[in-house]
Amino acid sequence: MRNEQTLDEGVTTVQLNHHAVYASDRYLSAEFLAAVLGLEVGAPFGPFLPVDLGNGVTLDYYEKRDEPVQAQHYAFLVPDAQFDAMIGRLRTLDVTYYADPNHTEPGRINGLFGGRGVYFDDPDGHNMEIMTRPYIRP
């Protein structure tokens, strides 16, 4: 749910609001991510198909038909209590997950920064990451 004060009065800090995610099939990709994360796909908004992440940020899936989709990396900080369910959904979808971003440790979970995390590909090869603890930056 978006903050009403933010909508009416603006913001006081820089915030990411939405990001266009290129996909060869916006429905397939948006439904895939929503299924893994346990979210809903929103109603189409022009050429975009939104997945609201719940923190005021929306991923707007956009079909790119004229050229190949360039793979990107998307990392999602998820509640620890929901992590096992997400792993279960990846298994149900028969999606291989990895402990590392280079996908050399299949079926394993990492323990970075005292949490748990995995990487997996979406239908267009975007390298998705779910993690229960944020990265500790110097």
C-alpha positions as CSV (number, residue, x, y, z in Angstrom):
1,M,0.0,0.0,0.0
2,R,1.4,3.4,-1.0
3,N,1.8,6.1,1.6
4,E,-1.0,8.7,1.0
5,Q,1.3,11.5,2.2
6,T,3.8,10.5,-0.4
7,L,1.2,10.7,-3.2
8,D,-0.2,14.1,-2.1
9,E,2.9,15.9,-0.9
10,G,5.8,14.3,-2.7
11,V,8.8,12.6,-1.1
12,T,11.7,13.8,1.0
13,T,14.2,11.1,-0.2
14,V,15.1,9.6,-3.5
15,Q,13.2,6.3,-3.9
16,L,12.8,3.7,-6.7
17,N,9.2,3.7,-7.8
18,H,9.1,1.4,-10.7
19,H,11.3,-0.4,-13.2
20,A,10.6,-1.7,-16.6
21,V,11.6,-5.4,-17.0
22,Y,11.9,-6.5,-20.6
23,A,10.4,-9.8,-21.5
24,S,9.7,-11.8,-24.6
25,D,6.3,-12.6,-23.1
26,R,5.2,-10.2,-20.4
27,Y,2.4,-12.4,-19.1
28,L,4.7,-15.5,-18.8
29,S,7.5,-13.6,-17.0
30,A,5.2,-11.6,-14.7
31,E,3.2,-14.7,-13.7
32,F,6.5,-16.6,-13.1
33,L,7.9,-14.1,-10.7
34,A,4.6,-13.5,-8.9
35,A,4.3,-17.3,-8.5
36,V,7.7,-17.7,-7.0
37,L,7.4,-14.7,-4.7
38,G,3.8,-15.4,-3.7
39,L,2.6,-12.1,-5.2
40,E,-0.2,-11.0,-7.6
41,V,0.1,-9.7,-11.1
42,G,-1.7,-6.4,-11.5
43,A,-4.0,-5.3,-14.3
44,P,-2.3,-4.1,-17.4
45,F,-1.2,-0.5,-17.4
46,G,-0.7,0.6,-21.1
47,P,2.0,-1.8,-22.5
48,F,3.1,-2.8,-19.0
49,L,2.1,-5.7,-16.8
50,P,2.9,-4.8,-13.1
51,V,4.0,-6.9,-10.2
52,D,3.8,-4.8,-7.0
53,L,6.6,-5.7,-4.6
54,G,4.8,-4.3,-1.6
55,N,7.4,-1.7,-0.7
56,G,6.2,1.0,-3.1
57,V,8.2,-0.5,-6.0
58,T,6.6,-2.0,-9.0
59,L,8.2,-4.2,-11.7
60,D,6.5,-3.3,-15.0
61,Y,6.9,-6.1,-17.5
62,Y,7.2,-4.9,-21.0
63,E,7.3,-7.1,-24.1
64,K,10.4,-6.6,-26.3
65,R,9.5,-8.1,-29.6
66,D,12.0,-6.6,-32.0
67,E,15.3,-7.7,-30.4
68,P,16.5,-10.3,-27.9
69,V,16.0,-9.5,-24.2
70,Q,19.3,-8.6,-22.5
71,A,19.5,-10.5,-19.2
72,Q,19.7,-8.4,-16.0
73,H,20.0,-9.2,-12.3
74,Y,17.2,-8.6,-9.8
75,A,17.6,-9.2,-6.1
76,F,14.7,-9.5,-3.7
77,L,14.9,-9.1,0.0
78,V,12.3,-11.6,1.3
79,P,11.0,-12.4,4.8
80,D,12.9,-15.4,6.3
81,A,9.5,-16.9,7.2
82,Q,8.5,-17.1,3.5
83,F,11.9,-18.3,2.1
84,D,11.1,-22.0,2.4
85,A,7.8,-21.6,0.6
86,M,9.6,-19.8,-2.2
87,I,12.1,-22.6,-2.5
88,G,9.1,-25.0,-2.6
89,R,7.5,-23.1,-5.4
90,L,10.8,-23.1,-7.4
91,R,10.9,-26.9,-7.0
92,T,7.2,-27.2,-8.0
93,L,7.9,-25.1,-11.1
94,D,11.0,-27.4,-11.8
95,V,13.3,-24.4,-11.7
96,T,16.9,-25.1,-10.7
97,Y,18.2,-22.7,-8.1
98,Y,21.8,-22.0,-7.2
99,A,23.8,-20.8,-4.1
100,D,25.9,-18.5,-6.3
101,P,25.3,-15.9,-9.0
102,N,27.4,-17.8,-11.6
103,H,25.1,-20.9,-11.2
104,T,27.8,-23.4,-10.4
105,E,26.2,-24.7,-7.2
106,P,22.8,-26.2,-8.2
107,G,20.2,-27.1,-5.5
108,R,22.2,-25.3,-2.7
109,I,21.3,-22.4,-0.5
110,N,23.9,-19.8,0.5
111,G,24.3,-18.3,4.0
112,L,25.5,-14.8,3.0
113,F,25.5,-12.2,5.8
114,G,23.8,-14.6,8.3
115,G,20.8,-15.2,6.1
116,R,19.8,-17.5,3.3
117,G,19.7,-16.9,-0.5
118,V,19.5,-18.4,-3.9
119,Y,19.8,-17.4,-7.6
120,F,17.6,-18.7,-10.4
121,D,16.7,-17.8,-14.0
122,D,13.4,-16.4,-15.1
123,P,11.9,-17.4,-18.5
124,D,14.1,-14.7,-20.3
125,G,17.3,-15.6,-18.5
126,H,17.2,-12.7,-16.0
127,N,19.3,-13.8,-13.0
128,M,16.9,-13.5,-10.1
129,E,18.0,-13.6,-6.4
130,I,16.0,-14.1,-3.3
131,M,17.8,-13.3,0.0
132,T,16.7,-13.0,3.6
133,R,19.4,-10.6,4.7
134,P,20.7,-7.5,2.8
135,Y,24.3,-7.3,1.7
136,I,26.6,-5.7,4.2
137,R,28.4,-2.9,2.3
138,P,31.6,-1.3,3.5
